[in-house]
Amino acid sequence: MPYRAPRWLAGHGALGGNVQTIWPALYSGTHADHGKLPVSYRRERWDTPDGDFIDVDFQEAALAMRLADGERPLLVLFHGLEGSSQSHYARAFAHWAHARGWDYAVPHFRGCSGELNLAPRTYHSGDHAELDWILRRLRLRHAGPMLAVGISLGGNVLLRWAQEAGAASTQVLKAAVAVSSPLDLAAAGHAIGRGFNRQVYNRMFLNSMKPKALAKLKQYPGLFDEAALRASRDLYTYDNVFTAPLHGFTSTEDYWSRCSSKPGLKAMRELPALVINARNDPFIPAHSLPSRGEVGPAVTLWQPHEGGHVGFPAGRFPGHVADLPQAVGNWLIQQLGA
């Protein structure tokens, strides 16, 4: 699956990686022919086993395309850090699924659907138990094949789930794809806290996450050190104050180490998995990406030199991001055939 950015956004290095990340997220269309088409979802609220809730957005297929067994595939997308079903990549995959006649679902991680969740916990990069509950609930209600795509954080969680589930993962999914995922959380976490990344991406994430954490503190006074959280200026410090202790980790280092999916890629032998990382991703260093010798036989690596972070723009100015779901979708269709 070759990929090169359009000439007006080309570049292998840091500048190319940043423009290929920022421009598609803000300005490119989500459909190759019709720009930024809206997506209409049907929302379901699911009560979780621990007394909380998550919101799942569904787009049912409108076409009559079916497999030989008479059932449509279900594509499940797990969004990235502070993402949602309205993120540019989620809408792009929604358009692709609709055109193919596939059902489509976007489960929101806790607190990401527009309403603060109820429990003290939120979500994190290794939340494979939550993802297992979501996938198995979807499996019970969907008769056809299921396939999953995880974007950035969502992709790392998806891979961690596949690693924990082992052979049982194939009873739930036909295949999984991780796009622009921080497979080595320490490498990505430190990279996003330096230089341009610190001023742009790091600040963007904290501007969304810190207000949610402070709202959580109002729900549960004394849950964490408010002054320390307000003083945090990078994800390392934020995770040390909030994410790690709330989810059972002793520190940021413990959290990043235990939740990184890279060490477990070697043992993946059952569920077909496509792992996509552009080598000019601004906050996932190319040197931290796995080599062919570091992954198991079920894992396919795609590491183009260009693409940025969940960018992969295409077409004439102002471009679109429809080529990514097309490439991923073609691979998923091959897995259905297999």
The 8 nearest C-alpha neighbors of each residue, nearest first, counted from 0:
[[1, 2, 326, 301, 303, 330, 327, 302],
 [2, 0, 3, 303, 301, 302, 326, 304],
 [3, 1, 303, 0, 4, 305, 306, 311],
 [4, 2, 305, 5, 1, 306, 9, 304],
 [3, 5, 9, 8, 312, 313, 305, 6],
 [6, 4, 8, 7, 313, 9, 314, 3],
 [7, 5, 9, 8, 4, 10, 3, 315],
 [6, 8, 5, 9, 316, 4, 315, 10],
 [9, 7, 6, 5, 4, 19, 18, 15],
 [10, 8, 6, 4, 5, 7, 15, 11],
 [9, 11, 15, 12, 8, 305, 14, 16],
 [10, 12, 305, 15, 304, 279, 16, 13],
 [13, 11, 15, 14, 10, 279, 16, 305],
 [12, 14, 16, 15, 17, 279, 281, 11],
 [15, 13, 17, 16, 12, 18, 10, 11],
 [16, 14, 10, 18, 12, 13, 17, 11],
 [17, 15, 307, 279, 13, 19, 280, 14],
 [16, 18, 20, 14, 19, 15, 281, 21],
 [17, 19, 21, 20, 15, 22, 16, 14],
 [18, 20, 307, 16, 17, 310, 306, 15],
 [21, 19, 307, 310, 308, 17, 18, 22],
 [20, 22, 18, 24, 23, 19, 17, 25],
 [21, 23, 25, 24, 26, 18, 20, 19],
 [24, 22, 27, 26, 25, 310, 21, 312],
 [25, 23, 21, 22, 87, 26, 20, 27],
 [26, 24, 22, 23, 21, 27, 87, 28],
 [25, 27, 23, 22, 24, 317, 28, 318],
 [28, 26, 23, 319, 318, 317, 25, 22],
 [29, 27, 34, 319, 35, 30, 318, 320],
 [28, 30, 91, 35, 320, 319, 321, 34],
 [31, 29, 34, 321, 33, 28, 32, 91],
 [30, 32, 321, 319, 33, 34, 29, 28],
 [33, 31, 30, 34, 28, 319, 29, 321],
 [32, 34, 30, 31, 36, 35, 28, 29],
 [35, 33, 28, 30, 36, 29, 32, 31],
 [36, 34, 28, 29, 30, 37, 33, 27],
 [35, 37, 34, 33, 38, 30, 29, 28],
 [38, 36, 35, 39, 90, 85, 29, 94],
 [37, 39, 90, 40, 36, 93, 94, 85],
 [40, 38, 37, 41, 58, 57, 56, 93],
 [41, 39, 58, 57, 56, 42, 38, 59],
 [40, 42, 57, 56, 58, 43, 39, 55],
 [43, 41, 56, 55, 40, 57, 54, 44],
 [42, 44, 55, 54, 45, 56, 41, 57],
 [45, 43, 54, 53, 55, 52, 46, 42],
 [46, 44, 53, 52, 54, 47, 43, 55],
 [45, 47, 52, 51, 50, 44, 53, 48],
 [46, 48, 51, 52, 49, 50, 45, 53],
 [49, 47, 50, 46, 51, 52, 132, 45],
 [50, 48, 47, 51, 118, 46, 52, 117],
 [51, 49, 47, 48, 46, 52, 118, 117],
 [50, 52, 47, 117, 118, 49, 46, 116],
 [53, 51, 46, 47, 45, 116, 44, 54],
 [52, 54, 45, 109, 44, 107, 55, 46],
 [53, 55, 44, 107, 43, 106, 45, 112],
 [54, 56, 106, 43, 42, 105, 107, 44],
 [57, 55, 42, 105, 41, 40, 104, 106],
 [58, 56, 104, 41, 40, 103, 42, 59],
 [57, 59, 103, 40, 102, 104, 41, 60],
 [60, 58, 102, 57, 103, 61, 101, 97],
 [59, 61, 102, 100, 101, 97, 62, 58],
 [62, 60, 100, 59, 97, 63, 101, 102],
 [63, 61, 100, 60, 64, 97, 99, 98],
 [62, 64, 65, 100, 61, 60, 71, 101],
 [65, 63, 100, 62, 66, 71, 99, 101],
 [66, 64, 71, 69, 70, 63, 67, 100],
 [65, 67, 69, 68, 70, 71, 64, 72],
 [66, 68, 69, 65, 70, 71, 64, 143],
 [67, 69, 66, 70, 65, 143, 71, 142],
 [68, 70, 66, 67, 65, 71, 143, 64],
 [71, 69, 143, 65, 68, 66, 72, 142],
 [70, 72, 65, 143, 101, 66, 73, 102],
 [71, 73, 144, 101, 143, 145, 102, 74],
 [74, 72, 102, 145, 103, 101, 146, 144],
 [73, 75, 103, 146, 147, 145, 102, 104],
 [74, 76, 147, 104, 103, 105, 146, 148],
 [77, 75, 148, 105, 149, 147, 78, 104],
 [78, 76, 149, 153, 105, 150, 148, 106],
 [79, 77, 150, 153, 82, 83, 76, 149],
 [78, 80, 152, 151, 153, 82, 150, 81],
 [79, 81, 82, 152, 78, 151, 153, 204],
 [82, 80, 111, 79, 83, 207, 204, 208],
 [81, 83, 79, 78, 80, 86, 111, 84],
 [84, 82, 85, 86, 78, 111, 107, 112],
 [83, 85, 89, 86, 105, 90, 56, 82],
 [86, 84, 83, 90, 89, 87, 82, 38],
 [87, 85, 89, 83, 88, 84, 82, 90],
 [86, 88, 90, 89, 24, 91, 85, 29],
 [87, 89, 91, 90, 86, 92, 29, 320],
 [90, 88, 86, 92, 84, 91, 87, 85],
 [89, 91, 93, 87, 92, 88, 85, 94],
 [90, 92, 29, 88, 94, 93, 89, 321],
 [93, 91, 95, 89, 324, 94, 90, 96],
 [94, 92, 90, 96, 91, 95, 97, 89],
 [95, 93, 97, 91, 92, 96, 98, 90],
 [94, 96, 92, 98, 93, 97, 99, 324],
 [97, 95, 101, 99, 93, 98, 94, 92],
 [96, 98, 94, 100, 99, 95, 60, 101],
 [97, 99, 95, 96, 100, 94, 101, 62],
 [100, 98, 96, 97, 101, 95, 64, 62],
 [99, 101, 62, 60, 97, 64, 98, 96],
 [102, 100, 96, 60, 72, 99, 71, 73],
 [101, 103, 73, 59, 60, 58, 74, 72],
 [104, 102, 74, 58, 73, 57, 75, 59],
 [105, 103, 57, 75, 56, 76, 58, 74],
 [104, 106, 76, 56, 55, 84, 75, 77],
 [107, 105, 55, 54, 56, 77, 104, 108],
 [108, 106, 54, 111, 112, 55, 109, 53],
 [107, 109, 111, 122, 110, 106, 53, 112],
 [110, 108, 121, 111, 53, 116, 122, 107],
 [109, 111, 115, 116, 114, 112, 108, 121],
 [112, 110, 109, 108, 113, 107, 81, 83],
 [113, 111, 114, 107, 110, 54, 83, 109],
 [112, 114, 111, 110, 115, 83, 116, 54],
 [115, 113, 112, 110, 116, 111, 109, 54],
 [114, 116, 110, 117, 113, 211, 109, 111],
 [115, 117, 110, 109, 118, 114, 51, 52],
 [118, 116, 51, 115, 119, 52, 50, 218],
 [117, 119, 120, 51, 116, 50, 121, 49],
 [118, 120, 121, 117, 219, 215, 245, 222],
 [121, 119, 118, 245, 246, 122, 109, 242],
 [120, 122, 109, 110, 119, 123, 118, 116],
 [123, 121, 109, 108, 126, 120, 124, 242],
 [122, 124, 126, 125, 242, 121, 246, 152],
 [125, 123, 152, 156, 126, 258, 155, 153],
 [124, 126, 258, 156, 127, 123, 159, 155],
 [125, 127, 123, 128, 129, 124, 156, 122],
 [126, 128, 160, 130, 129, 125, 156, 159],
 [129, 127, 131, 130, 126, 132, 160, 125],
 [130, 128, 132, 131, 127, 126, 133, 122],
 [129, 131, 127, 133, 128, 132, 134, 126],
 [132, 130, 128, 134, 129, 133, 127, 135],
 [131, 133, 129, 135, 130, 134, 136, 128],
 [134, 132, 130, 136, 131, 135, 137, 129],
 [135, 133, 137, 131, 136, 132, 138, 130],
 [134, 136, 138, 132, 137, 133, 131, 139],
 [135, 137, 133, 139, 138, 134, 132, 140],
 [136, 138, 134, 135, 140, 139, 141, 133],
 [137, 139, 135, 141, 136, 140, 134, 171],
 [140, 138, 136, 137, 141, 135, 142, 134],
 [139, 141, 137, 138, 142, 136, 135, 143],
 [142, 140, 138, 143, 139, 137, 73, 144],
 [141, 143, 140, 70, 144, 138, 139, 71],
 [144, 142, 70, 72, 71, 141, 145, 73],
 [143, 145, 72, 73, 173, 146, 142, 172],
 [146, 144, 73, 172, 72, 173, 74, 143],
 [145, 147, 74, 174, 172, 173, 175, 75],
 [148, 146, 75, 175, 74, 76, 176, 174],
 [147, 149, 176, 76, 175, 177, 75, 77],
 [154, 150, 148, 153, 77, 177, 76, 157],
 [149, 151, 154, 153, 178, 79, 78, 177],
 [180, 150, 152, 179, 79, 154, 153, 178],
 [153, 151, 79, 155, 154, 124, 80, 180],
 [154, 152, 149, 150, 77, 79, 156, 78],
 [149, 155, 153, 177, 150, 157, 151, 180],
 [154, 156, 158, 152, 157, 180, 153, 260],
 [157, 155, 125, 159, 153, 154, 158, 127],
 [156, 158, 154, 160, 155, 159, 149, 153],
 [157, 159, 161, 155, 160, 156, 260, 162],
 [158, 160, 162, 156, 260, 157, 161, 127],
 [161, 159, 127, 157, 163, 158, 162, 164],
 [162, 160, 158, 164, 159, 163, 168, 165],
 [161, 163, 159, 165, 160, 164, 158, 263],
 [162, 164, 160, 161, 165, 159, 127, 168],
 [165, 163, 161, 168, 167, 162, 160, 166],
 [166, 164, 162, 167, 163, 168, 161, 269],
 [165, 167, 168, 269, 169, 164, 270, 170],
 [166, 168, 169, 164, 165, 170, 171, 161],
 [169, 167, 164, 166, 170, 171, 165, 161],
 [170, 168, 172, 171, 167, 270, 173, 166],
 [169, 171, 168, 167, 172, 166, 173, 138],
 [172, 170, 169, 168, 138, 135, 145, 173],
 [173, 171, 145, 169, 146, 174, 170, 168],
 [172, 174, 146, 145, 169, 144, 335, 270],
 [175, 173, 271, 146, 172, 272, 270, 334],
 [176, 174, 272, 147, 148, 146, 271, 273],
 [175, 177, 148, 273, 272, 274, 149, 147],
 [176, 178, 154, 149, 274, 148, 150, 180],
 [177, 179, 275, 150, 180, 151, 154, 149],
 [180, 178, 276, 151, 309, 308, 275, 150],
 [179, 151, 181, 154, 178, 155, 182, 152],
 [182, 180, 183, 184, 187, 283, 151, 155],
 [181, 183, 261, 260, 259, 180, 184, 155],
 [184, 182, 259, 181, 186, 185, 261, 187],
 [183, 185, 187, 255, 259, 181, 186, 188],
 [184, 186, 188, 187, 183, 255, 189, 256],
 [185, 187, 189, 183, 184, 188, 190, 287],
 [188, 186, 283, 190, 184, 282, 185, 189],
 [189, 187, 185, 191, 190, 186, 184, 192],
 [188, 190, 192, 186, 187, 191, 185, 193],
 [191, 189, 187, 282, 192, 188, 193, 186],
 [190, 192, 196, 282, 188, 189, 193, 197],
 [191, 193, 197, 189, 190, 233, 196, 201],
 [194, 192, 197, 191, 190, 196, 195, 189],
 [195, 193, 197, 196, 198, 192, 191, 190],
 [196, 194, 198, 197, 199, 193, 200, 191],
 [197, 195, 191, 200, 199, 194, 198, 193],
 [198, 196, 192, 201, 193, 194, 195, 191],
 [197, 199, 195, 196, 202, 201, 200, 194],
 [198, 200, 196, 202, 197, 201, 203, 195],
 [201, 199, 203, 196, 202, 197, 204, 198],
 [200, 202, 197, 204, 203, 199, 191, 196],
 [201, 203, 205, 199, 200, 204, 198, 206],
 [204, 202, 200, 206, 201, 205, 199, 207],
 [205, 203, 207, 201, 206, 202, 208, 200],
 [204, 206, 208, 202, 207, 209, 203, 201],
 [207, 205, 203, 204, 208, 202, 209, 210],
 [208, 206, 205, 204, 209, 210, 203, 211],
 [209, 207, 205, 211, 210, 206, 204, 212],
 [208, 210, 212, 211, 205, 207, 206, 213],
 [211, 209, 213, 212, 208, 214, 207, 206],
 [210, 212, 214, 208, 209, 213, 215, 207],
 [211, 213, 215, 209, 214, 210, 208, 216],
 [214, 212, 216, 210, 215, 211, 209, 217],
 [215, 213, 211, 217, 216, 212, 210, 218],
 [214, 216, 212, 218, 213, 217, 211, 219],
 [215, 217, 219, 213, 220, 218, 214, 222],
 [218, 216, 214, 215, 219, 220, 213, 221],
 [217, 219, 215, 216, 220, 214, 119, 117],
 [218, 220, 216, 217, 222, 215, 221, 119],
 [221, 219, 216, 222, 217, 218, 223, 215],
 [220, 222, 223, 219, 216, 224, 225, 217],
 [221, 223, 220, 219, 216, 224, 119, 215],
 [224, 222, 221, 225, 241, 240, 216, 228],
 [225, 223, 227, 226, 228, 240, 221, 222],
 [226, 224, 228, 227, 223, 229, 213, 216],
 [227, 225, 229, 228, 224, 230, 231, 223],
 [228, 226, 230, 224, 225, 229, 231, 240],
 [227, 229, 231, 225, 230, 226, 240, 237],
 [228, 230, 226, 227, 231, 225, 209, 232],
 [229, 231, 227, 228, 226, 232, 225, 236],
 [232, 230, 228, 236, 229, 237, 233, 227],
 [231, 233, 230, 236, 234, 237, 202, 205],
 [234, 232, 235, 236, 192, 231, 201, 237],
 [233, 235, 237, 236, 238, 188, 201, 192],
 [236, 234, 238, 233, 237, 239, 251, 188],
 [235, 237, 239, 231, 238, 234, 233, 240],
 [238, 236, 234, 240, 239, 235, 231, 241],
 [237, 239, 242, 241, 235, 236, 243, 240],
 [240, 238, 251, 236, 250, 237, 243, 241],
 [241, 239, 237, 238, 228, 236, 242, 227],
 [240, 242, 238, 237, 243, 239, 244, 245],
 [243, 241, 238, 245, 244, 246, 239, 240],
 [242, 244, 248, 238, 246, 239, 245, 250],
 [243, 245, 248, 247, 246, 242, 241, 249],
 [246, 244, 242, 243, 120, 247, 241, 119],
 [247, 245, 244, 243, 248, 242, 120, 123],
 [246, 248, 244, 245, 243, 249, 254, 242],
 [249, 247, 243, 244, 254, 250, 246, 253],
 [248, 250, 253, 244, 243, 247, 251, 254],
 [251, 249, 253, 252, 239, 243, 248, 254],
 [250, 252, 239, 254, 253, 238, 243, 255],
 [253, 251, 255, 250, 254, 256, 185, 249],
 [252, 254, 250, 256, 251, 255, 249, 248],
 [255, 253, 251, 248, 252, 257, 256, 243],
 [256, 254, 184, 252, 258, 253, 185, 257],
 [255, 257, 253, 254, 258, 259, 252, 185],
 [258, 256, 254, 255, 259, 253, 125, 260],
 [257, 259, 125, 255, 256, 254, 260, 124],
 [260, 258, 183, 184, 182, 261, 256, 257],
 [259, 261, 182, 159, 263, 262, 155, 158],
 [260, 262, 182, 264, 263, 259, 183, 289],
 [263, 261, 264, 260, 265, 259, 293, 183],
 [262, 264, 265, 261, 260, 266, 162, 267],
 [265, 263, 294, 267, 261, 266, 262, 295],
 [266, 264, 294, 295, 293, 263, 267, 262],
 [265, 267, 295, 264, 263, 268, 294, 162],
 [268, 266, 295, 264, 265, 297, 269, 162],
 [269, 267, 297, 296, 295, 266, 270, 298],
 [268, 270, 166, 297, 267, 271, 169, 165],
 [269, 271, 169, 174, 297, 272, 168, 268],
 [272, 270, 297, 174, 298, 175, 269, 273],
 [273, 271, 175, 298, 176, 174, 297, 299],
 [272, 274, 176, 299, 298, 300, 177, 275],
 [273, 275, 177, 300, 176, 299, 301, 178],
 [276, 274, 301, 178, 179, 302, 177, 300],
 [277, 275, 179, 302, 278, 178, 301, 274],
 [278, 276, 303, 302, 306, 280, 279, 305],
 [277, 279, 304, 285, 280, 302, 303, 276],
 [278, 280, 16, 277, 307, 305, 12, 11],
 [279, 281, 307, 308, 16, 277, 283, 278],
 [282, 280, 16, 279, 17, 283, 13, 307],
 [283, 281, 191, 190, 187, 280, 284, 196],
 [282, 284, 187, 280, 281, 181, 285, 186],
 [285, 283, 286, 287, 282, 187, 280, 186],
 [284, 286, 278, 287, 288, 283, 279, 280],
 [285, 287, 284, 288, 289, 278, 283, 186],
 [288, 286, 285, 284, 183, 186, 289, 283],
 [287, 289, 285, 286, 290, 284, 182, 183],
 [290, 288, 293, 287, 291, 261, 294, 292],
 [289, 291, 293, 292, 288, 294, 300, 287],
 [290, 292, 293, 294, 289, 300, 295, 299],
 [291, 293, 290, 294, 289, 295, 265, 296],
 [294, 292, 290, 265, 291, 289, 264, 295],
 [295, 293, 265, 264, 292, 291, 298, 296],
 [294, 296, 265, 267, 266, 297, 268, 298],
 [297, 295, 268, 298, 294, 267, 299, 265],
 [296, 298, 268, 271, 295, 267, 269, 270],
 [299, 297, 272, 296, 295, 273, 271, 294],
 [298, 300, 273, 272, 274, 301, 297, 271],
 [301, 299, 274, 273, 275, 302, 298, 291],
 [300, 302, 275, 274, 303, 276, 299, 273],
 [301, 303, 276, 277, 275, 278, 300, 304],
 [304, 302, 277, 305, 278, 2, 301, 276],
 [303, 305, 278, 277, 11, 279, 302, 306],
 [306, 304, 11, 303, 277, 279, 3, 307],
 [305, 307, 311, 277, 310, 19, 4, 308],
 [308, 306, 280, 16, 20, 19, 310, 279],
 [307, 309, 280, 20, 310, 179, 306, 281],
 [310, 308, 179, 307, 311, 20, 178, 306],
 [309, 311, 20, 308, 307, 306, 19, 312],
 [310, 312, 306, 323, 320, 309, 307, 313],
 [313, 311, 320, 310, 319, 23, 4, 318],
 [314, 312, 318, 319, 5, 320, 4, 322],
 [315, 313, 318, 319, 5, 316, 312, 31],
 [314, 316, 318, 317, 313, 5, 319, 7],
 [317, 315, 318, 314, 7, 27, 319, 313],
 [316, 318, 27, 315, 26, 319, 28, 314],
 [319, 317, 316, 314, 27, 315, 313, 312],
 [318, 320, 28, 27, 313, 29, 312, 31],
 [321, 319, 312, 29, 322, 323, 313, 311],
 [320, 322, 30, 323, 31, 319, 29, 91],
 [323, 321, 325, 320, 324, 326, 313, 311],
 [322, 324, 326, 325, 321, 327, 320, 311],
 [325, 323, 327, 92, 326, 328, 322, 321],
 [326, 324, 322, 328, 323, 327, 329, 321],
 [327, 325, 323, 329, 328, 324, 322, 330],
 [328, 326, 324, 330, 329, 325, 323, 331],
 [327, 329, 331, 325, 330, 326, 324, 332],
 [328, 330, 332, 326, 331, 327, 325, 333],
 [331, 329, 333, 327, 328, 332, 334, 326],
 [330, 332, 328, 334, 333, 329, 327, 335],
 [331, 333, 335, 329, 334, 330, 328, 336],
 [332, 334, 336, 330, 331, 335, 337, 329],
 [335, 333, 337, 331, 336, 332, 330, 174],
 [336, 334, 332, 337, 333, 331, 173, 144],
 [335, 337, 333, 334, 332, 331, 66, 330],
 [336, 334, 335, 333, 332, 173, 331, 271]]
